[in-house]
Amino acid sequence: MTLRPNSNNKGFLNLSFLNMLFVTIMLGTYLLAYKMILVGTYTLSAGILIFPLNYAITDITTEVYGYEQTKKLIKNAFICCFLFATVVPFIAILPAPEGWPHQAGYQYVLGNVFRFFVANSLGIIIGITLNSYLIAKWKRMMNGKHFWLRSIASTAIGELITSIIADIIAFYGTTSSWGIINLMIGIYAVKLFYSVILSLPNSLIVTHLKLKEGINLEEDRFKINPFINKKMQRENHAYSP
C-alpha cells in the first residue's frame, strides 16, 4: 500500500507516536513477564495486562497506514528490544557494593529478560505478522468494511499462535507442564477479552486518524504476501498488466 500523508506531515507524526507506544509496551511487558498475579483461579503473568495493546496498535497501523508500515514497526521494535534485552540484564548482574540489599531483586526481575525477548520475538514475528496480514487481506475482501470484526478475528488467531510459542519458551522450567497450560489458557482468555473490549475504541481511532490525516491508501494490484519482500512486490507490480 502507498502511504501519502497530508501536506503538513501529521500522518508521519502520528505514526511515530504509534511506533514509540508499541516499543514502550513491549519493554514494559519484558519487565512484568515474571511478575505473577492471581485472576480468579488462574495465575497469570502481569505482562498480559498491557501486551494485548500492541495487537490493537498493529491493527490500527495496518488499517490506516498499510501493511508495509506495520512490518517496519515490527522490525524497528525488534531492534530496540534486542538492545534492551542484551544490555540491561548484563548491567543488572554486575557486582554490587557489599551490603547493598537489592541485587537479588534486580537479578530476578531483569535476569530473564533476554529469555523472554527470544520467546516473545518468535511469537510476535509469527503471530502479529499474521494478524496484520489478515487485517490487510480481509480489508480487501470486505471492501474496507467491518474493521471491528476483522480486528477481533485476526487478533484471536494471532494471539493464539503468540501464546503457544512465547509462553512455552518463556515459562518452561519455571513451573510444571500443567502450570504452563493453565497459564496459557488464562493468558489467552485475557487476550480475547481485550480484543473484544478494544474493538470499538480501535474503530473510533482508525476513523479519527483517517479523517485527521487525510491519508490516501492506493490498492495494490498484486496479492499481499507476508513472505515476499518489498523489492519482489515492487517488481511484480511493475510488470503486472
Secondary structure, DSSP 4 states (H G I P E B T S, - for coil): -B----TT-HHHHHHHHHHHHHHHHHHHHHHHTT-EEEETTEEEEGGGGTTHHHHHHHHHHHHHH-HHHHHHHHHHHHHHHHHHHHHHHHHHTSPPPTT-TTHHHHHHHHTTHHHHHHHHHHHHHHHHHHHHHHHHHHHHHTTT--HHHHHHHHHHHHHHHHHHHHHHHHHBTTB-HHHHHHHHHHHHHHHHHHHHHHHHHHHHHHHHHHHHH----BPPSS---TTS-HHHHHHHHHT--
